[in-house]
Amino acid sequence: MLSVIYELVPSTTTGRLAHYSEARGAVRVEVVDGHHAPDLLPDLNQGMQELLDGSRWFQLWRKDIIGRSGGTDCSLDVRFRLVDLDPGDYVQILEVKGLVIIGVERTATAAQFVQAINPAIVHFLAGGQWFQVFAGEIVDMSSPDTVSHI
């Protein structure tokens, strides 16, 4: 199973407003509480680019497998952008071949963002268009949470 979990924290060890870490089938994103979307987006975007550059996540798009290093007519990218959403909406996820845009309501606080992004990501990943290669294993939404090793 794949999961991406955003968590509110008082601070990160890196001093950034967002810090990413990766494990088998999982990404954890620490978001510093007490800030607003315009302050968070630079570190969310920088951290995402570093994660994609150093990991092996892939998008299935029709018959194509899209990775960060390309190999097809595009390479994988995920970008956070400030948007104007309806009142009470704080996150919008749009996906096209090789690109995911996560729109964040420009007035959202860190707490509102985290509360909205987690269920949106669960729904997004449930679409079954993503997988990770971790230590030689392909991990997708149908993979068990734990692996037995002999």
Backbone hydrogen bonds, N-H to C=O, Kabsch-Sander energy under -0.5 kcal/mol:
donor,donor_aa,acceptor,acceptor_aa,energy
3,S,25,G,-2.1
5,I,27,V,-2.7
7,E,29,V,-2.9
9,V,31,V,-2.4
15,G,12,T,-0.7
19,H,30,E,-2.2
21,S,28,R,-2.1
23,A,26,A,-2.6
26,A,23,A,-1.8
27,V,3,S,-2.0
28,R,21,S,-2.9
29,V,5,I,-3.0
30,E,19,H,-3.0
30,E,28,R,-0.5
31,V,7,E,-3.3
32,V,17,L,-2.5
33,D,9,V,-2.6
35,H,32,V,-0.6
37,A,108,A,-2.6
39,D,36,H,-1.4
40,L,36,H,-1.7
41,L,37,A,-2.4
43,D,40,L,-0.6
44,L,40,L,-2.3
45,N,41,L,-2.9
46,Q,42,P,-2.4
47,G,43,D,-2.4
48,M,44,L,-1.9
49,Q,45,N,-2.4
50,E,46,Q,-2.2
51,L,47,G,-2.4
52,L,48,M,-2.8
53,D,49,Q,-2.3
54,G,50,E,-1.6
55,S,51,L,-0.9
58,F,131,F,-3.0
59,Q,66,I,-2.5
60,L,129,Q,-3.5
61,W,59,Q,-0.7
61,W,64,D,-3.1
62,R,60,L,-0.6
64,D,61,W,-2.8
66,I,59,Q,-3.2
66,I,64,D,-0.6
67,G,65,I,-0.5
67,G,70,G,-0.6
70,G,67,G,-1.2
71,G,72,T,-0.5
72,T,74,C,-0.7
76,L,67,G,-2.2
77,D,98,G,-1.7
79,R,100,V,-2.6
81,R,102,I,-2.2
83,V,104,V,-2.2
85,L,83,V,-0.7
89,D,86,D,-2.5
92,Q,103,G,-2.1
94,L,92,Q,-0.5
94,L,101,I,-2.7
96,V,99,L,-2.8
99,L,96,V,-1.8
100,V,77,D,-2.0
101,I,94,L,-2.9
102,I,79,R,-3.2
102,I,100,V,-0.6
103,G,92,Q,-3.4
103,G,101,I,-0.8
104,V,81,R,-3.2
105,E,90,Y,-1.9
106,R,83,V,-2.1
108,A,105,E,-2.0
110,A,35,H,-2.4
113,F,109,T,-2.6
114,V,110,A,-2.7
115,Q,111,A,-2.4
116,A,112,Q,-1.7
117,I,113,F,-3.0
118,N,114,V,-1.6
120,A,116,A,-1.3
121,I,117,I,-2.8
122,V,118,N,-2.1
123,H,119,P,-2.2
124,F,120,A,-2.4
125,L,121,I,-3.0
126,A,122,V,-1.7
127,G,124,F,-1.3
128,G,125,L,-2.0
131,F,58,F,-2.0
132,Q,139,V,-2.7
133,V,56,R,-2.8
134,F,132,Q,-0.7
134,F,137,E,-2.8
137,E,134,F,-2.1
139,V,132,Q,-3.5
139,V,137,E,-0.6
140,D,138,I,-0.5
143,S,140,D,-1.6
